[in-house]
Amino acid sequence: MTPETAELIRRVRRLDLRARRAARTGLAGAWRSVHRGRGMAFEEVRPYTPGDEVRFIDWNVTARAGDPHVKVFQEERELRLLILLDNSASQSFTGDAHAKIRTGAHAAVALAAAATRGGDRAGLLTFDEKVRTRIPLRSGASHLLRLARAALSCQGDGLGTDLIPPIEESTRTMAGGGIVAICSDFQCNGWSEALRQLGHRCEVLLIPIMDPAEMTPPPVGLVRVGDPESGDSQLIDMSSSGVQEAWESAVFERQQDLLAIARSIGGDVLPLRTDQDAIDAIERYYQRRARGSKA
């Protein structure tokens, strides 16, 4: 186990201990309070009684029996979380080339720790232009360690970004429902329809990872800006107020687009910055969600 992995595991364990002491607060407790009751398993069909949800009427049984029947569901005790972690080249940025992928990896481990220590199952897919690593949905301390190792081994050295393959695989894997969290900078297009299909089956959490220099670049004069995935580059005058305004406007529009897509499928957005502590940010997010507030 590397020192980074060991320290990360120690931190999420401390969060878990704090959650046990303070009745349903902290990361693991907030996870259960936010997500409990989201998974429902079919139990039986029984005759309709006044007050039953019309949307649960089983029309096939109703037609055969001649009177209305409804499906009865039982709350699933176990939830499932699948985390998609972007390991493409755009995850390497600025002076600390591993800041973005490290933030995403820490977020992935914190989410998995909250789930598995709440008795639920977590899995991981890493991807660039296609899915590269698959950690199946399981629980337990040894599984969390395996997932942490896979996440922390990512270096942001993949190829181009394509969100469609991991989203489509998630739709198949999570056919029975659950939570899918996507840690990425979302530097690609054309994936919104695939996400909507996923949203029909699962709760979706988008976690955009941003470096502060991507959001407001420093006014340092002429800079050659390159795309790490395509290799294209061009000189840009970062001291120009017009360039600064256009850059910040593009960042804002992309953030708003992500929020609109998430809301259209009943999902949520948790923006993370590389100068933030990912574990603390996720803990605050779940505590806020437990109080009933979304982004």
MINUDREN-80985 format. One line per 3 residues: their letters; for each residue x, y, z of N, C-alpha, C, O. Coordinates in steps of 0.2 Angstrom, whole numbers. Example, Ala and Ser with C-alpha at 12.3 -4.5 7.8 and 13.67 -1.06 7.14 Angstrom:
as	66 -28 39 62 -22 39 66 -16 39 71 -17 42 | 64 -11 35 68 -5 36 64 0 39 67 6 40;
This chain:
mtp	4 -6 0 0 0 0 4 6 0 9 7 4 | 3 11 -5 7 17 -5 5 22 1 0 21 4 | 10 26 3 8 31 8 2 35 7 -2 36 12;
eta	1 37 1 -5 41 -1 -12 37 0 -16 39 3 | -12 30 -2 -17 26 -1 -19 25 6 -24 26 8 | -13 24 10 -14 23 17 -17 29 21 -22 28 25;
eli	-15 35 19 -17 41 22 -24 42 20 -28 44 25 | -26 41 14 -33 42 12 -38 37 16 -43 39 18 | -36 31 16 -40 26 20 -41 28 27 -46 27 30;
rrv	-35 30 30 -36 33 37 -41 38 38 -44 39 43 | -41 43 33 -45 49 34 -52 47 33 -57 49 37 | -54 42 28 -61 40 28 -63 36 33 -69 36 35;
rrl	-59 32 37 -60 29 43 -62 33 48 -66 32 52 | -58 39 49 -59 44 54 -66 47 53 -70 48 58 | -68 48 47 -74 51 45 -80 46 48 -85 48 50;
dlr	-79 40 46 -84 35 48 -85 34 55 -90 34 58 | -79 35 59 -79 34 66 -83 40 69 -87 40 74 | -82 46 66 -85 52 68 -93 52 67 -97 54 71;
arr	-95 48 61 -102 48 60 -105 43 65 -111 44 66 | -102 38 67 -105 33 72 -106 37 78 -111 35 82 | -101 41 80 -102 44 87 -108 50 87 -112 50 91;
aar	-108 53 81 -113 59 81 -119 56 76 -119 57 70 | -124 53 79 -130 50 76 -131 53 69 -134 58 68 | -130 49 65 -131 50 58 -128 57 55 -131 60 50;
tgl	-123 59 57 -119 65 54 -113 62 51 -111 56 52 | -109 67 48 -103 64 45 -105 61 38 -110 61 36 | -100 58 35 -100 56 28 -104 50 27 -109 50 24;
aga	-103 44 31 -107 38 30 -114 39 33 -118 36 29 | -115 43 38 -122 44 40 -126 48 35 -132 46 34 | -123 53 33 -127 57 28 -128 53 22 -133 54 19;
wrs	-124 49 20 -125 45 14 -131 41 15 -136 41 10 | -132 37 20 -138 33 21 -145 38 22 -150 36 19 | -144 44 25 -150 48 26 -152 51 19 -158 52 18;
vhr	-147 52 15 -149 55 8 -152 50 4 -157 51 0 | -149 44 3 -151 39 -2 -155 33 0 -157 29 -4 | -157 33 7 -161 27 9 -168 28 5 -171 33 4;
grg	-170 22 4 -177 21 1 -177 23 -7 -182 22 -10 | -171 24 -10 -171 25 -17 -171 18 -21 -174 18 -27 | -169 13 -18 -170 6 -22 -176 2 -19 -177 1 -13;
maf	-180 0 -24 -186 -3 -23 -186 -10 -27 -185 -10 -33 | -188 -15 -23 -188 -22 -26 -196 -24 -26 -199 -23 -22 | -198 -27 -32 -204 -29 -33 -206 -35 -28 -202 -40 -27;
eev	-212 -35 -25 -213 -40 -20 -219 -45 -22 -219 -51 -22 | -225 -41 -24 -231 -45 -25 -236 -41 -29 -235 -35 -30 | -241 -44 -31 -247 -40 -34 -253 -42 -30 -254 -47 -28;
rpy	-257 -36 -28 -263 -37 -24 -268 -33 -27 -267 -28 -31 | -275 -34 -25 -280 -30 -27 -280 -23 -25 -277 -21 -20 | -282 -18 -30 -281 -11 -29 -286 -9 -23 -292 -12 -22;
tpg	-284 -5 -19 -288 -2 -13 -288 6 -14 -282 8 -16 | -293 9 -12 -293 17 -13 -287 20 -9 -285 18 -3 | -283 24 -12 -277 27 -10 -271 25 -13 -266 28 -12;
dev	-271 19 -16 -265 16 -19 -263 20 -25 -267 24 -28 | -257 20 -27 -254 24 -32 -256 21 -39 -255 15 -40 | -260 25 -43 -262 23 -49 -256 21 -54 -257 16 -58;
rfi	-251 24 -53 -245 22 -57 -242 15 -56 -238 13 -60 | -244 12 -51 -242 5 -49 -247 0 -51 -246 -6 -50 | -252 2 -55 -257 -3 -57 -253 -8 -62 -250 -5 -67;
dwn	-254 -14 -61 -252 -19 -66 -257 -21 -71 -262 -24 -69 | -257 -18 -77 -262 -18 -82 -263 -25 -84 -269 -27 -86 | -258 -29 -85 -258 -36 -87 -263 -40 -82 -267 -44 -84;
vta	-261 -40 -76 -265 -44 -71 -272 -41 -70 -277 -45 -70 | -273 -34 -71 -279 -31 -71 -284 -34 -76 -290 -35 -75 | -281 -34 -82 -285 -37 -88 -287 -44 -87 -293 -46 -89;
rag	-282 -48 -84 -284 -55 -83 -289 -56 -77 -294 -60 -78 | -288 -52 -72 -293 -53 -66 -299 -50 -67 -304 -52 -64 | -300 -45 -71 -306 -41 -72 -307 -35 -67 -312 -32 -68;
dph	-302 -34 -62 -303 -29 -58 -296 -26 -56 -291 -30 -57 | -295 -20 -54 -288 -17 -54 -284 -21 -48 -286 -22 -43 | -277 -22 -50 -272 -24 -46 -266 -20 -46 -265 -17 -51;
vkv	-263 -19 -41 -257 -15 -41 -251 -19 -39 -251 -24 -35 | -245 -17 -41 -239 -20 -39 -237 -17 -32 -237 -11 -31 | -234 -21 -28 -232 -19 -21 -224 -20 -21 -221 -25 -23;
fqe	-221 -15 -19 -213 -15 -19 -211 -15 -11 -214 -12 -7 | -205 -18 -10 -202 -18 -4 -195 -14 -4 -192 -14 -9 | -194 -9 1 -188 -5 0 -182 -10 1 -182 -14 5;
ere	-177 -9 -4 -171 -13 -3 -167 -10 2 -166 -4 3 | -164 -15 6 -160 -13 11 -153 -11 9 -149 -7 12 | -151 -13 3 -144 -12 1 -144 -7 -6 -148 -8 -10;
lrl	-140 -2 -6 -140 2 -11 -134 1 -15 -129 -3 -13 | -133 3 -21 -128 2 -26 -125 9 -28 -129 13 -31 | -118 9 -28 -115 15 -31 -110 13 -36 -106 9 -35;
lil	-110 16 -42 -105 15 -47 -102 22 -49 -105 27 -50 | -95 22 -48 -92 29 -49 -88 28 -56 -84 23 -57 | -89 33 -60 -85 34 -66 -80 39 -65 -81 45 -64;
ldn	-73 37 -66 -68 41 -65 -64 43 -72 -61 38 -75 | -64 49 -74 -61 51 -80 -53 51 -79 -50 55 -75 | -50 47 -83 -42 47 -83 -39 49 -89 -34 47 -91;
sas	-43 53 -93 -40 56 -99 -35 61 -99 -33 63 -93 | -31 63 -104 -26 67 -104 -28 74 -101 -24 78 -98 | -34 76 -102 -36 83 -100 -36 83 -92 -37 89 -89;
qsf	-36 78 -89 -35 78 -82 -29 80 -79 -28 80 -73 | -24 81 -84 -17 83 -82 -17 91 -84 -18 92 -90 | -16 95 -79 -16 102 -81 -12 106 -76 -11 105 -70;
tgd	-9 111 -79 -5 117 -76 1 114 -72 3 108 -73 | 3 118 -67 10 116 -63 10 109 -60 14 105 -61 | 4 108 -56 3 101 -53 -1 97 -58 -7 97 -58;
aha	3 93 -62 -1 89 -68 -5 84 -65 -10 82 -69 | -5 82 -59 -9 77 -56 -15 80 -52 -18 76 -48 | -15 86 -51 -20 89 -46 -27 87 -48 -31 85 -44;
kir	-29 87 -54 -36 86 -56 -38 78 -55 -43 77 -52 | -33 74 -58 -35 67 -57 -34 65 -50 -38 60 -48 | -30 68 -46 -30 66 -39 -36 68 -35 -38 65 -31;
tga	-39 74 -37 -45 77 -34 -51 72 -36 -55 70 -31 | -51 70 -42 -56 65 -44 -55 58 -40 -60 55 -38 | -49 56 -40 -48 49 -36 -50 50 -29 -53 45 -26;
haa	-48 55 -26 -50 56 -19 -58 56 -18 -60 54 -13 | -61 60 -23 -68 60 -22 -71 53 -23 -76 51 -20 | -68 49 -28 -71 42 -29 -70 38 -23 -75 34 -21;
val	-64 39 -19 -63 35 -13 -68 37 -8 -71 33 -4 | -69 43 -7 -73 46 -2 -80 43 -3 -84 41 2 | -83 44 -9 -90 41 -11 -90 34 -9 -95 31 -6;
aaa	-85 30 -11 -85 23 -10 -85 21 -3 -88 16 -1 | -81 25 1 -81 23 8 -87 25 11 -89 21 16 | -91 30 10 -97 32 13 -102 26 11 -106 24 15;
atr	-102 23 5 -107 18 3 -105 12 7 -109 9 10 | -99 9 6 -97 3 9 -97 3 16 -99 -3 19 | -96 8 20 -96 8 27 -103 9 29 -105 9 35;
ggd	-108 11 25 -115 11 26 -118 4 25 -124 4 25 | -114 -1 23 -117 -7 21 -119 -8 14 -122 -14 13 | -117 -4 10 -119 -4 3 -114 -6 -1 -108 -7 1;
rag	-115 -7 -8 -110 -9 -13 -108 -3 -17 -112 1 -19 | -101 -3 -19 -98 2 -23 -94 -1 -28 -91 -7 -27 | -94 2 -34 -89 -1 -40 -86 5 -43 -88 11 -42;
llt	-82 4 -48 -78 9 -51 -77 7 -58 -75 2 -60 | -78 12 -63 -75 12 -70 -71 18 -71 -72 23 -69 | -65 16 -73 -60 22 -76 -61 22 -83 -61 17 -87;
fde	-60 28 -86 -61 28 -94 -57 34 -96 -55 39 -93 | -55 34 -103 -53 39 -107 -58 39 -113 -63 42 -113 | -55 37 -119 -60 36 -125 -64 30 -124 -68 29 -128;
kvr	-62 26 -120 -66 20 -118 -65 17 -111 -60 20 -108 | -69 13 -109 -68 10 -102 -61 6 -101 -60 2 -105 | -57 8 -96 -51 5 -95 -51 0 -90 -48 -5 -90;
tri	-54 2 -84 -53 -2 -78 -60 -3 -75 -65 1 -75 | -62 -9 -73 -68 -11 -70 -67 -14 -63 -64 -20 -63 | -70 -11 -58 -70 -14 -51 -77 -15 -50 -81 -11 -49;
plr	-79 -22 -49 -86 -23 -48 -89 -21 -42 -86 -18 -37 | -96 -21 -42 -100 -18 -36 -99 -23 -30 -102 -29 -30 | -96 -21 -25 -95 -25 -19 -95 -21 -13 -94 -15 -13;
sga	-94 -24 -7 -94 -20 -1 -88 -23 3 -85 -28 1 | -86 -20 9 -81 -23 13 -75 -19 13 -73 -15 8 | -71 -19 18 -64 -16 19 -59 -17 14 -56 -13 11;
shl	-59 -24 12 -54 -26 7 -56 -23 0 -52 -22 -4 | -62 -23 -1 -65 -21 -8 -63 -13 -8 -61 -11 -14 | -65 -10 -3 -63 -2 -3 -56 -1 -4 -54 4 -8;
lrl	-52 -5 -1 -44 -4 -3 -43 -6 -10 -39 -2 -13 | -46 -11 -13 -45 -12 -20 -47 -6 -24 -43 -4 -29 | -53 -4 -23 -55 2 -27 -51 8 -26 -50 12 -31;
ara	-49 9 -20 -44 15 -19 -38 14 -22 -35 19 -25 | -35 8 -23 -29 7 -26 -30 9 -34 -26 12 -37 | -35 6 -37 -37 7 -44 -38 15 -45 -35 17 -50;
als	-41 18 -41 -43 26 -42 -36 30 -41 -35 34 -46 | -32 28 -36 -26 32 -35 -20 30 -40 -15 34 -40 | -21 25 -44 -16 23 -49 -17 27 -55 -13 27 -59;
cqg	-23 30 -56 -24 34 -62 -19 41 -62 -18 44 -57 | -17 42 -68 -12 47 -68 -14 53 -73 -10 57 -75 | -20 52 -76 -22 57 -81 -18 57 -87 -17 62 -91;
dgl	-16 50 -89 -12 49 -95 -16 45 -100 -12 42 -105 | -22 45 -100 -26 42 -105 -26 45 -112 -23 50 -112 | -30 43 -116 -31 46 -123 -37 52 -122 -38 55 -117;
gtd	-40 52 -128 -46 57 -128 -51 55 -123 -52 50 -121 | -56 60 -122 -62 59 -118 -68 57 -122 -70 60 -127 | -71 51 -120 -78 50 -123 -82 47 -117 -81 41 -114;
lip	-87 51 -115 -91 49 -109 -97 44 -111 -100 40 -107 | -98 43 -118 -103 38 -120 -102 31 -118 -106 28 -115 | -96 28 -119 -95 21 -117 -96 20 -110 -100 15 -108;
pie	-93 24 -105 -94 22 -98 -101 23 -96 -104 20 -92 | -105 28 -99 -112 30 -97 -116 24 -99 -120 21 -96 | -115 21 -105 -119 16 -108 -118 10 -104 -122 6 -103;
est	-111 8 -102 -110 2 -98 -113 3 -91 -116 -2 -89 | -113 9 -89 -117 10 -82 -124 9 -83 -127 6 -78 | -127 11 -88 -134 9 -89 -136 2 -89 -141 0 -86;
rtm	-132 -2 -92 -133 -9 -92 -131 -12 -85 -135 -16 -83 | -126 -10 -82 -124 -13 -76 -129 -11 -70 -130 -15 -66 | -131 -5 -70 -136 -3 -65 -143 -3 -67 -147 1 -65;
agg	-145 -8 -71 -152 -9 -74 -157 -9 -68 -162 -7 -69 | -155 -12 -62 -159 -12 -57 -160 -6 -52 -163 -6 -47 | -156 -1 -54 -156 6 -51 -150 6 -46 -147 2 -45;
giv	-150 12 -44 -144 14 -39 -142 21 -40 -146 25 -43 | -136 23 -39 -133 29 -39 -126 29 -44 -122 24 -43 | -126 33 -49 -120 34 -53 -117 41 -52 -120 46 -53;
aic	-111 41 -50 -107 47 -49 -102 48 -54 -98 43 -55 | -101 53 -58 -96 54 -64 -91 59 -62 -93 65 -61 | -85 57 -61 -80 62 -59 -76 64 -65 -72 59 -68;
sdf	-77 70 -68 -74 71 -75 -73 79 -75 -76 83 -72 | -69 81 -80 -70 88 -82 -75 89 -88 -76 95 -90 | -78 84 -90 -83 84 -96 -81 88 -102 -84 92 -105;
qcn	-74 86 -104 -72 90 -110 -73 86 -116 -68 84 -120 | -79 85 -117 -82 81 -123 -89 83 -124 -92 86 -120 | -91 81 -130 -98 83 -132 -102 76 -134 -99 71 -135;
gws	-109 77 -135 -113 72 -137 -115 66 -133 -117 61 -135 | -114 67 -126 -116 62 -121 -122 63 -118 -124 59 -114 | -126 69 -119 -132 70 -115 -137 65 -116 -141 64 -111;
eal	-138 63 -122 -144 58 -123 -142 51 -119 -147 48 -116 | -136 49 -119 -134 43 -116 -135 44 -108 -138 40 -105 | -134 50 -106 -135 52 -99 -142 52 -97 -144 49 -92;
rql	-147 54 -101 -154 54 -100 -156 47 -100 -161 45 -95 | -154 42 -104 -156 35 -103 -154 32 -96 -157 29 -93 | -148 34 -94 -145 32 -88 -150 35 -82 -151 31 -77;
ghr	-152 41 -83 -156 44 -78 -163 41 -77 -166 42 -72 | -165 37 -82 -172 34 -82 -171 28 -76 -176 26 -73 | -165 26 -75 -164 20 -71 -161 22 -64 -162 18 -59;
cev	-157 27 -64 -152 28 -58 -153 36 -56 -155 40 -60 | -151 37 -50 -149 44 -48 -142 45 -50 -138 41 -49 | -141 51 -53 -135 53 -56 -132 59 -52 -136 64 -51;
lli	-126 59 -51 -122 64 -48 -116 66 -52 -112 62 -53 | -116 72 -55 -111 74 -59 -106 78 -55 -108 83 -51 | -99 76 -55 -94 79 -51 -89 82 -56 -84 79 -58;
pim	-90 89 -58 -85 92 -63 -79 94 -59 -79 97 -54 | -73 92 -61 -66 93 -58 -63 99 -62 -62 99 -68 | -62 105 -58 -59 111 -61 -53 113 -58 -53 113 -51;
dpa	-48 115 -61 -42 119 -58 -44 126 -58 -46 129 -63 | -42 130 -53 -43 137 -53 -41 141 -59 -44 146 -61 | -35 139 -62 -32 142 -67 -36 141 -74 -36 145 -78;
emt	-40 136 -74 -45 134 -79 -51 139 -79 -54 141 -84 | -53 141 -73 -59 145 -72 -57 153 -73 -61 156 -76 | -51 155 -70 -49 162 -71 -42 162 -72 -38 162 -68;
ppp	-40 161 -79 -32 161 -80 -29 167 -78 -32 173 -79 | -23 167 -76 -19 173 -74 -17 177 -80 -16 175 -85 | -17 184 -79 -16 189 -84 -8 189 -85 -5 194 -83;
vgl	-5 184 -88 2 183 -89 5 185 -96 10 184 -97 | 1 188 -100 3 190 -107 2 184 -112 -3 180 -111 | 6 184 -117 6 179 -122 7 172 -119 13 171 -116;
vrv	3 167 -120 4 160 -118 2 155 -123 -4 157 -126 | 5 150 -124 3 145 -129 -1 140 -125 1 136 -121 | -7 140 -127 -12 136 -124 -13 129 -128 -15 130 -134;
gdp	-13 124 -125 -13 117 -129 -19 113 -127 -20 113 -121 | -21 109 -131 -26 103 -129 -22 97 -128 -19 95 -133 | -22 94 -122 -17 89 -121 -20 82 -124 -16 77 -125;
esg	-26 82 -127 -29 76 -130 -28 76 -138 -26 71 -141 | -29 82 -141 -28 83 -148 -21 85 -150 -19 84 -156 | -18 88 -145 -11 91 -147 -11 98 -150 -6 101 -151;
dsq	-17 100 -152 -18 107 -155 -16 112 -150 -17 112 -144 | -13 118 -152 -11 123 -148 -11 130 -152 -11 130 -158 | -12 136 -148 -12 142 -151 -9 147 -146 -10 146 -140;
lid	-7 153 -148 -5 158 -144 -11 163 -142 -14 165 -146 | -11 164 -135 -17 168 -133 -14 173 -128 -10 172 -124 | -17 180 -129 -14 185 -125 -19 185 -118 -24 188 -118;
mss	-16 182 -113 -20 182 -107 -21 188 -103 -25 189 -99 | -17 193 -105 -18 200 -102 -23 204 -105 -25 209 -102 | -26 202 -111 -32 205 -114 -38 204 -110 -40 198 -108;
sgv	-42 210 -108 -48 209 -104 -53 206 -108 -57 202 -105 | -53 206 -115 -58 203 -119 -57 195 -119 -62 191 -118 | -51 193 -119 -49 186 -118 -51 183 -111 -55 178 -111;
qea	-50 187 -106 -52 185 -99 -59 184 -99 -62 179 -96 | -63 189 -101 -70 189 -101 -73 183 -105 -78 180 -103 | -71 182 -111 -73 176 -115 -72 170 -112 -76 165 -112;
wes	-66 169 -109 -64 163 -106 -69 161 -100 -71 156 -99 | -69 166 -95 -74 165 -90 -81 164 -91 -84 160 -88 | -83 167 -97 -90 166 -99 -91 159 -102 -96 156 -100;
avf	-86 157 -105 -86 150 -108 -87 145 -102 -90 140 -102 | -83 146 -97 -83 142 -91 -89 142 -88 -92 136 -86 | -92 148 -87 -99 148 -83 -104 145 -87 -108 141 -85;
erq	-104 146 -94 -109 143 -98 -109 135 -98 -114 132 -98 | -103 132 -98 -102 125 -97 -105 123 -90 -108 117 -90 | -103 126 -85 -106 124 -78 -114 125 -78 -117 120 -76;
qdl	-116 130 -82 -124 130 -82 -127 124 -86 -132 122 -84 | -123 123 -91 -126 117 -96 -126 111 -92 -130 107 -92 | -120 109 -88 -120 103 -84 -126 103 -79 -129 98 -78;
lai	-127 109 -75 -133 109 -71 -139 108 -74 -144 105 -71 | -140 111 -80 -147 110 -83 -148 103 -85 -153 100 -85 | -142 99 -88 -143 92 -89 -145 88 -83 -149 84 -84;
ars	-141 89 -78 -142 86 -72 -150 87 -69 -153 82 -68 | -152 93 -69 -159 94 -67 -164 91 -71 -169 89 -69 | -162 91 -78 -167 88 -82 -169 80 -81 -174 78 -83;
igg	-164 77 -78 -165 70 -76 -166 69 -69 -165 63 -66 | -167 74 -65 -168 73 -58 -161 72 -54 -161 70 -48 | -155 74 -57 -149 73 -54 -146 79 -51 -150 83 -49;
dvl	-140 79 -49 -137 84 -45 -130 85 -48 -127 81 -51 | -127 91 -46 -120 93 -48 -116 95 -42 -119 98 -38 | -110 92 -41 -106 94 -35 -99 96 -39 -95 92 -40;
plr	-98 102 -40 -92 105 -43 -86 104 -38 -87 106 -32 | -80 102 -40 -74 101 -36 -69 105 -39 -68 105 -45 | -65 108 -35 -59 112 -37 -53 109 -34 -53 105 -29;
tdq	-47 109 -38 -41 106 -36 -38 109 -30 -34 106 -26 | -40 115 -28 -38 118 -22 -42 117 -16 -41 120 -11 | -47 113 -17 -52 110 -11 -49 104 -9 -46 100 -13;
dai	-51 102 -3 -51 95 0 -57 91 -3 -62 93 0 | -56 86 -7 -62 83 -10 -66 79 -5 -72 79 -5 | -63 76 0 -66 72 5 -71 77 10 -76 76 11;
dai	-68 83 12 -72 88 15 -77 90 11 -83 91 14 | -76 92 5 -81 94 1 -87 90 0 -93 92 0 | -86 83 -1 -91 78 -2 -95 77 5 -101 76 5;
ery	-91 78 11 -95 77 17 -100 83 18 -105 82 20 | -97 89 16 -102 95 17 -108 94 12 -114 96 13 | -107 91 6 -112 90 1 -117 85 4 -123 87 3;
yqr	-115 80 7 -120 75 9 -124 78 15 -130 76 16 | -120 82 19 -124 85 25 -129 89 23 -135 90 25 | -127 93 17 -132 98 14 -138 94 11 -144 96 12;
rar	-137 89 8 -142 85 5 -146 82 10 -152 81 9 | -143 79 16 -147 76 21 -152 81 24 -158 80 27 | -151 88 23 -155 93 25 -160 95 20 -165 99 21;
gsk	-160 92 14 -165 93 9 -163 98 4 -168 100 0 | -157 100 3 -155 105 -2 -150 102 -7 -146 98 -6 | -152 104 -13 -148 102 -19 -145 108 -22 -145 113 -20;
a	-140 106 -27 -137 112 -30 -141 117 -34 -139 122 -37;
